[in-house]
Amino acid sequence: MILQDGKEILTLPQPQLQPEAGGSPGTLVTGAVPLSSLAPGSYVLFVTAQDQAGKHAAGQWTDFDIADPPR
């Protein structure tokens, strides 16, 4: 999810993953965030991960800025 001034402004769909038989317990997930629709300003990107049983979750956030385009 992306926040600006403490308000949620963009939520991306959560990918549904199916574990591979005999695979490792960790899974790498990548994705794209459409930043072109965001106006210049300061934002927070918050990412969460949850186990399939829904018993454990973890989250991480980072600040980022979108600058005005060069003139």
Buried (B, 14 or more C-beta within 10 A) or exposed (E): BBBBEEEEBBEEEEEEEEEEEEEEEEEEEEEEEEEEEBEEEEBBBEBEEEEEEEEEEEEEEEEEEBEEEEE
